Amino acid sequence: MRRYIPKDEENAMNQLDRITQEPGKMGGKACIRGMRVTVSMIVNQIGAGRSQAEILADYPYLEAEDISQALQ
């Protein structure tokens, strides 16, 4: 049986194309593009007052869109 997904929810899911989740990686937590950088790590750093520029400097393999999607 197919579940009806409202268009706005479907669009939101499609917009999070940089967020991945794999059972065997990082305990199944949501990660950025399959890397071992969790969404919660990004959110916690922003919550602690770190800027996007500081995070990008510490993790040069991340991109600004990765952080934006993590915060969504």
PDB file of N, CA, C and O in Angstrom, chain B, residues numbered from 101:
ATOM      1  N   MET B 101       0.843  -1.181   0.000  1.00  0.00           N
ATOM      2  CA  MET B 101       0.000   0.000   0.000  1.00  0.00           C
ATOM      3  C   MET B 101       0.886   1.241   0.000  1.00  0.00           C
ATOM      4  O   MET B 101       1.782   1.364   0.835  1.00  0.00           O
ATOM      5  N   ARG B 102       0.644   2.141  -0.913  1.00  0.00           N
ATOM      6  CA  ARG B 102       1.424   3.381  -0.999  1.00  0.00           C
ATOM      7  C   ARG B 102       0.888   4.406  -0.031  1.00  0.00           C
ATOM      8  O   ARG B 102      -0.321   4.538   0.157  1.00  0.00           O
ATOM      9  N   ARG B 103       1.786   5.113   0.568  1.00  0.00           N
ATOM     10  CA  ARG B 103       1.425   6.189   1.481  1.00  0.00           C
ATOM     11  C   ARG B 103       1.380   7.487   0.699  1.00  0.00           C
ATOM     12  O   ARG B 103       2.299   7.792  -0.062  1.00  0.00           O
ATOM     13  N   TYR B 104       0.325   8.242   0.881  1.00  0.00           N
ATOM     14  CA  TYR B 104       0.233   9.551   0.236  1.00  0.00           C
ATOM     15  C   TYR B 104       1.154  10.519   0.956  1.00  0.00           C
ATOM     16  O   TYR B 104       1.088  10.663   2.176  1.00  0.00           O
ATOM     17  N   ILE B 105       2.009  11.177   0.198  1.00  0.00           N
ATOM     18  CA  ILE B 105       2.916  12.176   0.741  1.00  0.00           C
ATOM     19  C   ILE B 105       2.515  13.533   0.177  1.00  0.00           C
ATOM     20  O   ILE B 105       2.570  13.734  -1.037  1.00  0.00           O
ATOM     21  N   PRO B 106       2.115  14.464   1.033  1.00  0.00           N
ATOM     22  CA  PRO B 106       1.754  15.794   0.539  1.00  0.00           C
ATOM     23  C   PRO B 106       2.906  16.413  -0.247  1.00  0.00           C
ATOM     24  O   PRO B 106       4.074  16.175   0.059  1.00  0.00           O
ATOM     25  N   LYS B 107       2.571  17.202  -1.250  1.00  0.00           N
ATOM     26  CA  LYS B 107       3.572  17.779  -2.145  1.00  0.00           C
ATOM     27  C   LYS B 107       4.633  18.575  -1.390  1.00  0.00           C
ATOM     28  O   LYS B 107       5.816  18.477  -1.717  1.00  0.00           O
ATOM     29  N   ASP B 108       4.238  19.360  -0.392  1.00  0.00           N
ATOM     30  CA  ASP B 108       5.228  20.156   0.328  1.00  0.00           C
ATOM     31  C   ASP B 108       6.172  19.266   1.137  1.00  0.00           C
ATOM     32  O   ASP B 108       7.352  19.589   1.275  1.00  0.00           O
ATOM     33  N   GLU B 109       5.676  18.162   1.667  1.00  0.00           N
ATOM     34  CA  GLU B 109       6.544  17.223   2.386  1.00  0.00           C
ATOM     35  C   GLU B 109       7.483  16.523   1.416  1.00  0.00           C
ATOM     36  O   GLU B 109       8.654  16.307   1.725  1.00  0.00           O
ATOM     37  N   GLU B 110       6.971  16.169   0.247  1.00  0.00           N
ATOM     38  CA  GLU B 110       7.802  15.530  -0.776  1.00  0.00           C
ATOM     39  C   GLU B 110       8.910  16.472  -1.230  1.00  0.00           C
ATOM     40  O   GLU B 110      10.053  16.046  -1.395  1.00  0.00           O
ATOM     41  N   ASN B 111       8.588  17.743  -1.432  1.00  0.00           N
ATOM     42  CA  ASN B 111       9.595  18.724  -1.828  1.00  0.00           C
ATOM     43  C   ASN B 111      10.645  18.892  -0.747  1.00  0.00           C
ATOM     44  O   ASN B 111      11.831  19.018  -1.053  1.00  0.00           O
ATOM     45  N   ALA B 112      10.229  18.895   0.514  1.00  0.00           N
ATOM     46  CA  ALA B 112      11.180  19.037   1.623  1.00  0.00           C
ATOM     47  C   ALA B 112      12.125  17.846   1.658  1.00  0.00           C
ATOM     48  O   ALA B 112      13.322  18.015   1.892  1.00  0.00           O
ATOM     49  N   MET B 113      11.605  16.643   1.431  1.00  0.00           N
ATOM     50  CA  MET B 113      12.457  15.455   1.440  1.00  0.00           C
ATOM     51  C   MET B 113      13.449  15.496   0.284  1.00  0.00           C
ATOM     52  O   MET B 113      14.606  15.109   0.451  1.00  0.00           O
ATOM     53  N   ASN B 114      13.017  15.954  -0.875  1.00  0.00           N
ATOM     54  CA  ASN B 114      13.911  16.034  -2.027  1.00  0.00           C
ATOM     55  C   ASN B 114      14.989  17.086  -1.833  1.00  0.00           C
ATOM     56  O   ASN B 114      16.077  16.963  -2.394  1.00  0.00           O
ATOM     57  N   GLN B 115      14.710  18.097  -1.063  1.00  0.00           N
ATOM     58  CA  GLN B 115      15.676  19.167  -0.844  1.00  0.00           C
ATOM     59  C   GLN B 115      16.805  18.734   0.089  1.00  0.00           C
ATOM     60  O   GLN B 115      17.847  19.387   0.133  1.00  0.00           O
ATOM     61  N   LEU B 116      16.617  17.658   0.825  1.00  0.00           N
ATOM     62  CA  LEU B 116      17.638  17.190   1.765  1.00  0.00           C
ATOM     63  C   LEU B 116      18.466  16.075   1.126  1.00  0.00           C
ATOM     64  O   LEU B 116      18.635  15.003   1.707  1.00  0.00           O
ATOM     65  N   ASP B 117      18.971  16.339  -0.057  1.00  0.00           N
ATOM     66  CA  ASP B 117      19.708  15.324  -0.794  1.00  0.00           C
ATOM     67  C   ASP B 117      21.126  15.129  -0.282  1.00  0.00           C
ATOM     68  O   ASP B 117      21.818  14.223  -0.747  1.00  0.00           O
ATOM     69  N   ARG B 118      21.580  15.940   0.654  1.00  0.00           N
ATOM     70  CA  ARG B 118      22.930  15.801   1.213  1.00  0.00           C
ATOM     71  C   ARG B 118      22.927  15.058   2.544  1.00  0.00           C
ATOM     72  O   ARG B 118      23.988  14.777   3.103  1.00  0.00           O
ATOM     73  N   ILE B 119      21.748  14.743   3.047  1.00  0.00           N
ATOM     74  CA  ILE B 119      21.624  14.035   4.312  1.00  0.00           C
ATOM     75  C   ILE B 119      21.419  12.549   4.010  1.00  0.00           C
ATOM     76  O   ILE B 119      20.498  12.171   3.287  1.00  0.00           O
ATOM     77  N   THR B 120      22.297  11.712   4.578  1.00  0.00           N
ATOM     78  CA  THR B 120      22.211  10.272   4.354  1.00  0.00           C
ATOM     79  C   THR B 120      22.112   9.561   5.695  1.00  0.00           C
ATOM     80  O   THR B 120      22.471  10.099   6.742  1.00  0.00           O
ATOM     81  N   GLN B 121      21.611   8.335   5.622  1.00  0.00           N
ATOM     82  CA  GLN B 121      21.494   7.551   6.841  1.00  0.00           C
ATOM     83  C   GLN B 121      21.737   6.086   6.481  1.00  0.00           C
ATOM     84  O   GLN B 121      21.025   5.509   5.660  1.00  0.00           O
ATOM     85  N   GLU B 122      22.750   5.500   7.106  1.00  0.00           N
ATOM     86  CA  GLU B 122      23.111   4.112   6.849  1.00  0.00           C
ATOM     87  C   GLU B 122      23.190   3.389   8.189  1.00  0.00           C
ATOM     88  O   GLU B 122      23.839   3.878   9.113  1.00  0.00           O
ATOM     89  N   PRO B 123      22.537   2.229   8.310  1.00  0.00           N
ATOM     90  CA  PRO B 123      22.518   1.522   9.591  1.00  0.00           C
ATOM     91  C   PRO B 123      23.912   1.234  10.157  1.00  0.00           C
ATOM     92  O   PRO B 123      24.089   1.294  11.374  1.00  0.00           O
ATOM     93  N   GLY B 124      24.895   0.927   9.327  1.00  0.00           N
ATOM     94  CA  GLY B 124      26.213   0.566   9.820  1.00  0.00           C
ATOM     95  C   GLY B 124      27.185   1.720   9.989  1.00  0.00           C
ATOM     96  O   GLY B 124      28.343   1.499  10.343  1.00  0.00           O
ATOM     97  N   LYS B 125      26.745   2.929   9.748  1.00  0.00           N
ATOM     98  CA  LYS B 125      27.651   4.080   9.827  1.00  0.00           C
ATOM     99  C   LYS B 125      27.180   5.043  10.914  1.00  0.00           C
ATOM    100  O   LYS B 125      26.029   5.478  10.921  1.00  0.00           O
ATOM    101  N   MET B 126      28.076   5.360  11.816  1.00  0.00           N
ATOM    102  CA  MET B 126      27.816   6.325  12.895  1.00  0.00           C
ATOM    103  C   MET B 126      26.551   5.958  13.688  1.00  0.00           C
ATOM    104  O   MET B 126      25.784   6.831  14.093  1.00  0.00           O
ATOM    105  N   GLY B 127      26.354   4.666  13.896  1.00  0.00           N
ATOM    106  CA  GLY B 127      25.210   4.201  14.687  1.00  0.00           C
ATOM    107  C   GLY B 127      23.869   4.485  14.043  1.00  0.00           C
ATOM    108  O   GLY B 127      22.852   4.546  14.734  1.00  0.00           O
ATOM    109  N   GLY B 128      23.849   4.660  12.734  1.00  0.00           N
ATOM    110  CA  GLY B 128      22.594   4.924  12.024  1.00  0.00           C
ATOM    111  C   GLY B 128      22.125   6.364  12.088  1.00  0.00           C
ATOM    112  O   GLY B 128      21.022   6.685  11.647  1.00  0.00           O
ATOM    113  N   LYS B 129      22.968   7.236  12.640  1.00  0.00           N
ATOM    114  CA  LYS B 129      22.591   8.653  12.730  1.00  0.00           C
ATOM    115  C   LYS B 129      22.626   9.301  11.349  1.00  0.00           C
ATOM    116  O   LYS B 129      23.330   8.836  10.453  1.00  0.00           O
ATOM    117  N   ALA B 130      21.870  10.367  11.188  1.00  0.00           N
ATOM    118  CA  ALA B 130      21.875  11.131   9.945  1.00  0.00           C
ATOM    119  C   ALA B 130      23.234  11.786   9.766  1.00  0.00           C
ATOM    120  O   ALA B 130      23.747  12.433  10.679  1.00  0.00           O
ATOM    121  N   CYS B 131      23.813  11.613   8.582  1.00  0.00           N
ATOM    122  CA  CYS B 131      25.151  12.125   8.275  1.00  0.00           C
ATOM    123  C   CYS B 131      25.110  13.036   7.055  1.00  0.00           C
ATOM    124  O   CYS B 131      24.114  13.103   6.334  1.00  0.00           O
ATOM    125  N   ILE B 132      26.204  13.722   6.853  1.00  0.00           N
ATOM    126  CA  ILE B 132      26.366  14.589   5.693  1.00  0.00           C
ATOM    127  C   ILE B 132      27.027  13.798   4.576  1.00  0.00           C
ATOM    128  O   ILE B 132      28.160  13.337   4.721  1.00  0.00           O
ATOM    129  N   ARG B 133      26.328  13.644   3.473  1.00  0.00           N
ATOM    130  CA  ARG B 133      26.823  13.007   2.243  1.00  0.00           C
ATOM    131  C   ARG B 133      27.598  11.712   2.484  1.00  0.00           C
ATOM    132  O   ARG B 133      28.616  11.472   1.835  1.00  0.00           O
ATOM    133  N   GLY B 134      27.130  10.884   3.401  1.00  0.00           N
ATOM    134  CA  GLY B 134      27.764   9.598   3.642  1.00  0.00           C
ATOM    135  C   GLY B 134      29.067   9.665   4.413  1.00  0.00           C
ATOM    136  O   GLY B 134      29.702   8.636   4.649  1.00  0.00           O
ATOM    137  N   MET B 135      29.469  10.848   4.805  1.00  0.00           N
ATOM    138  CA  MET B 135      30.707  11.005   5.577  1.00  0.00           C
ATOM    139  C   MET B 135      30.432  10.740   7.051  1.00  0.00           C
ATOM    140  O   MET B 135      29.279  10.603   7.461  1.00  0.00           O
ATOM    141  N   ARG B 136      31.466  10.672   7.819  1.00  0.00           N
ATOM    142  CA  ARG B 136      31.320  10.455   9.251  1.00  0.00           C
ATOM    143  C   ARG B 136      31.197  11.790   9.993  1.00  0.00           C
ATOM    144  O   ARG B 136      31.829  12.008  11.026  1.00  0.00           O
ATOM    145  N   VAL B 137      30.386  12.652   9.450  1.00  0.00           N
ATOM    146  CA  VAL B 137      30.044  13.935  10.069  1.00  0.00           C
ATOM    147  C   VAL B 137      28.533  13.904  10.253  1.00  0.00           C
ATOM    148  O   VAL B 137      27.785  13.885   9.276  1.00  0.00           O
ATOM    149  N   THR B 138      28.087  13.897  11.500  1.00  0.00           N
ATOM    150  CA  THR B 138      26.654  13.782  11.748  1.00  0.00           C
ATOM    151  C   THR B 138      25.956  15.143  11.717  1.00  0.00           C
ATOM    152  O   THR B 138      26.554  16.189  11.970  1.00  0.00           O
ATOM    153  N   VAL B 139      24.687  15.076  11.401  1.00  0.00           N
ATOM    154  CA  VAL B 139      23.853  16.281  11.423  1.00  0.00           C
ATOM    155  C   VAL B 139      23.851  16.854  12.836  1.00  0.00           C
ATOM    156  O   VAL B 139      23.931  18.070  13.015  1.00  0.00           O
ATOM    157  N   SER B 140      23.760  15.989  13.830  1.00  0.00           N
ATOM    158  CA  SER B 140      23.724  16.484  15.220  1.00  0.00           C
ATOM    159  C   SER B 140      25.012  17.209  15.602  1.00  0.00           C
ATOM    160  O   SER B 140      24.975  18.158  16.385  1.00  0.00           O
ATOM    161  N   MET B 141      26.147  16.778  15.060  1.00  0.00           N
ATOM    162  CA  MET B 141      27.412  17.460  15.343  1.00  0.00           C
ATOM    163  C   MET B 141      27.363  18.892  14.803  1.00  0.00           C
ATOM    164  O   MET B 141      27.790  19.832  15.475  1.00  0.00           O
ATOM    165  N   ILE B 142      26.846  19.045  13.600  1.00  0.00           N
ATOM    166  CA  ILE B 142      26.731  20.389  12.999  1.00  0.00           C
ATOM    167  C   ILE B 142      25.780  21.250  13.835  1.00  0.00           C
ATOM    168  O   ILE B 142      26.099  22.388  14.178  1.00  0.00           O
ATOM    169  N   VAL B 143      24.619  20.697  14.156  1.00  0.00           N
ATOM    170  CA  VAL B 143      23.618  21.447  14.924  1.00  0.00           C
ATOM    171  C   VAL B 143      24.177  21.836  16.291  1.00  0.00           C
ATOM    172  O   VAL B 143      23.978  22.963  16.745  1.00  0.00           O
ATOM    173  N   ASN B 144      24.870  20.914  16.945  1.00  0.00           N
ATOM    174  CA  ASN B 144      25.450  21.212  18.261  1.00  0.00           C
ATOM    175  C   ASN B 144      26.501  22.314  18.176  1.00  0.00           C
ATOM    176  O   ASN B 144      26.576  23.166  19.061  1.00  0.00           O
ATOM    177  N   GLN B 145      27.303  22.305  17.132  1.00  0.00           N
ATOM    178  CA  GLN B 145      28.327  23.344  16.998  1.00  0.00           C
ATOM    179  C   GLN B 145      27.698  24.717  16.764  1.00  0.00           C
ATOM    180  O   GLN B 145      28.142  25.715  17.331  1.00  0.00           O
ATOM    181  N   ILE B 146      26.670  24.759  15.931  1.00  0.00           N
ATOM    182  CA  ILE B 146      25.960  26.036  15.708  1.00  0.00           C
ATOM    183  C   ILE B 146      25.323  26.485  17.019  1.00  0.00           C
ATOM    184  O   ILE B 146      25.376  27.665  17.367  1.00  0.00           O
ATOM    185  N   GLY B 147      24.723  25.544  17.743  1.00  0.00           N
ATOM    186  CA  GLY B 147      24.094  25.855  19.027  1.00  0.00           C
ATOM    187  C   GLY B 147      25.088  26.361  20.062  1.00  0.00           C
ATOM    188  O   GLY B 147      24.731  27.126  20.958  1.00  0.00           O
ATOM    189  N   ALA B 148      26.325  25.932  19.935  1.00  0.00           N
ATOM    190  CA  ALA B 148      27.369  26.366  20.866  1.00  0.00           C
ATOM    191  C   ALA B 148      27.960  27.714  20.471  1.00  0.00           C
ATOM    192  O   ALA B 148      28.865  28.215  21.138  1.00  0.00           O
ATOM    193  N   GLY B 149      27.456  28.303  19.392  1.00  0.00           N
ATOM    194  CA  GLY B 149      27.902  29.639  19.010  1.00  0.00           C
ATOM    195  C   GLY B 149      28.943  29.689  17.912  1.00  0.00           C
ATOM    196  O   GLY B 149      29.420  30.770  17.568  1.00  0.00           O
ATOM    197  N   ARG B 150      29.310  28.544  17.354  1.00  0.00           N
ATOM    198  CA  ARG B 150      30.289  28.536  16.262  1.00  0.00           C
ATOM    199  C   ARG B 150      29.615  29.016  14.987  1.00  0.00           C
ATOM    200  O   ARG B 150      28.442  28.726  14.754  1.00  0.00           O
ATOM    201  N   SER B 151      30.334  29.728  14.181  1.00  0.00           N
ATOM    202  CA  SER B 151      29.781  30.228  12.925  1.00  0.00           C
ATOM    203  C   SER B 151      29.943  29.183  11.819  1.00  0.00           C
ATOM    204  O   SER B 151      30.728  28.242  11.933  1.00  0.00           O
ATOM    205  N   GLN B 152      29.192  29.377  10.772  1.00  0.00           N
ATOM    206  CA  GLN B 152      29.305  28.499   9.609  1.00  0.00           C
ATOM    207  C   GLN B 152      30.727  28.549   9.052  1.00  0.00           C
ATOM    208  O   GLN B 152      31.275  27.519   8.661  1.00  0.00           O
ATOM    209  N   ALA B 153      31.317  29.722   9.014  1.00  0.00           N
ATOM    210  CA  ALA B 153      32.683  29.880   8.498  1.00  0.00           C
ATOM    211  C   ALA B 153      33.687  29.096   9.355  1.00  0.00           C
ATOM    212  O   ALA B 153      34.621  28.498   8.820  1.00  0.00           O
ATOM    213  N   GLU B 154      33.501  29.097  10.662  1.00  0.00           N
ATOM    214  CA  GLU B 154      34.401  28.346  11.540  1.00  0.00           C
ATOM    215  C   GLU B 154      34.285  26.841  11.298  1.00  0.00           C
ATOM    216  O   GLU B 154      35.290  26.132  11.260  1.00  0.00           O
ATOM    217  N   ILE B 155      33.078  26.372  11.139  1.00  0.00           N
ATOM    218  CA  ILE B 155      32.865  24.948  10.882  1.00  0.00           C
ATOM    219  C   ILE B 155      33.473  24.555   9.547  1.00  0.00           C
ATOM    220  O   ILE B 155      34.128  23.518   9.444  1.00  0.00           O
ATOM    221  N   LEU B 156      33.263  25.370   8.526  1.00  0.00           N
ATOM    222  CA  LEU B 156      33.826  25.077   7.202  1.00  0.00           C
ATOM    223  C   LEU B 156      35.353  25.099   7.237  1.00  0.00           C
ATOM    224  O   LEU B 156      35.996  24.336   6.515  1.00  0.00           O
ATOM    225  N   ALA B 157      35.934  25.953   8.057  1.00  0.00           N
ATOM    226  CA  ALA B 157      37.395  25.999   8.179  1.00  0.00           C
ATOM    227  C   ALA B 157      37.924  24.734   8.864  1.00  0.00           C
ATOM    228  O   ALA B 157      38.974  24.213   8.489  1.00  0.00           O
ATOM    229  N   ASP B 158      37.195  24.248   9.865  1.00  0.00           N
ATOM    230  CA  ASP B 158      37.604  23.037  10.586  1.00  0.00           C
ATOM    231  C   ASP B 158      37.380  21.764   9.772  1.00  0.00           C
ATOM    232  O   ASP B 158      38.105  20.783   9.937  1.00  0.00           O
ATOM    233  N   TYR B 159      36.384  21.782   8.901  1.00  0.00           N
ATOM    234  CA  TYR B 159      36.029  20.618   8.088  1.00  0.00           C
ATOM    235  C   TYR B 159      36.019  21.040   6.614  1.00  0.00           C
ATOM    236  O   TYR B 159      34.946  21.256   6.051  1.00  0.00           O
ATOM    237  N   PRO B 160      37.170  21.161   5.989  1.00  0.00           N
ATOM    238  CA  PRO B 160      37.251  21.699   4.628  1.00  0.00           C
ATOM    239  C   PRO B 160      36.530  20.860   3.573  1.00  0.00           C
ATOM    240  O   PRO B 160      36.286  21.341   2.467  1.00  0.00           O
ATOM    241  N   TYR B 161      36.192  19.636   3.894  1.00  0.00           N
ATOM    242  CA  TYR B 161      35.459  18.788   2.947  1.00  0.00           C
ATOM    243  C   TYR B 161      33.955  19.036   2.997  1.00  0.00           C
ATOM    244  O   TYR B 161      33.212  18.484   2.186  1.00  0.00           O
ATOM    245  N   LEU B 162      33.498  19.861   3.942  1.00  0.00           N
ATOM    246  CA  LEU B 162      32.087  20.249   3.986  1.00  0.00           C
ATOM    247  C   LEU B 162      31.862  21.464   3.105  1.00  0.00           C
ATOM    248  O   LEU B 162      32.783  22.226   2.813  1.00  0.00           O
ATOM    249  N   GLU B 163      30.624  21.623   2.691  1.00  0.00           N
ATOM    250  CA  GLU B 163      30.219  22.785   1.893  1.00  0.00           C
ATOM    251  C   GLU B 163      29.106  23.522   2.629  1.00  0.00           C
ATOM    252  O   GLU B 163      28.435  22.951   3.489  1.00  0.00           O
ATOM    253  N   ALA B 164      28.919  24.770   2.291  1.00  0.00           N
ATOM    254  CA  ALA B 164      27.903  25.593   2.957  1.00  0.00           C
ATOM    255  C   ALA B 164      26.523  24.945   2.875  1.00  0.00           C
ATOM    256  O   ALA B 164      25.761  25.005   3.840  1.00  0.00           O
ATOM    257  N   GLU B 165      26.190  24.332   1.754  1.00  0.00           N
ATOM    258  CA  GLU B 165      24.881  23.689   1.592  1.00  0.00           C
ATOM    259  C   GLU B 165      24.727  22.505   2.548  1.00  0.00           C
ATOM    260  O   GLU B 165      23.612  22.202   2.973  1.00  0.00           O
ATOM    261  N   ASP B 166      25.824  21.834   2.892  1.00  0.00           N
ATOM    262  CA  ASP B 166      25.768  20.748   3.863  1.00  0.00           C
ATOM    263  C   ASP B 166      25.260  21.267   5.211  1.00  0.00           C
ATOM    264  O   ASP B 166      24.408  20.651   5.850  1.00  0.00           O
ATOM    265  N   ILE B 167      25.794  22.395   5.620  1.00  0.00           N
ATOM    266  CA  ILE B 167      25.391  22.988   6.895  1.00  0.00           C
ATOM    267  C   ILE B 167      23.939  23.460   6.827  1.00  0.00           C
ATOM    268  O   ILE B 167      23.174  23.259   7.771  1.00  0.00           O
ATOM    269  N   SER B 168      23.568  24.074   5.736  1.00  0.00           N
ATOM    270  CA  SER B 168      22.191  24.557   5.567  1.00  0.00           C
ATOM    271  C   SER B 168      21.200  23.406   5.681  1.00  0.00           C
ATOM    272  O   SER B 168      20.181  23.524   6.361  1.00  0.00           O
ATOM    273  N   GLN B 169      21.495  22.302   5.021  1.00  0.00           N
ATOM    274  CA  GLN B 169      20.582  21.158   5.079  1.00  0.00           C
ATOM    275  C   GLN B 169      20.572  20.514   6.462  1.00  0.00           C
ATOM    276  O   GLN B 169      19.529  20.043   6.915  1.00  0.00           O
ATOM    277  N   ALA B 170      21.703  20.488   7.125  1.00  0.00           N
ATOM    278  CA  ALA B 170      21.750  19.940   8.487  1.00  0.00           C
ATOM    279  C   ALA B 170      20.856  20.744   9.416  1.00  0.00           C
ATOM    280  O   ALA B 170      20.235  20.182  10.319  1.00  0.00           O
ATOM    281  N   LEU B 171      20.785  22.034   9.208  1.00  0.00           N
ATOM    282  CA  LEU B 171      19.966  22.898  10.068  1.00  0.00           C
ATOM    283  C   LEU B 171      18.480  22.843   9.726  1.00  0.00           C
ATOM    284  O   LEU B 171      17.642  23.305  10.500  1.00  0.00           O
ATOM    285  N   GLN B 172      18.161  22.283   8.576  1.00  0.00           N
ATOM    286  CA  GLN B 172      16.742  22.142   8.216  1.00  0.00           C
ATOM    287  C   GLN B 172      16.152  20.982   8.955  1.00  0.00           C
ATOM    288  O   GLN B 172      14.967  20.688   8.798  1.00  0.00           O
TER     289      GLN B 172
END
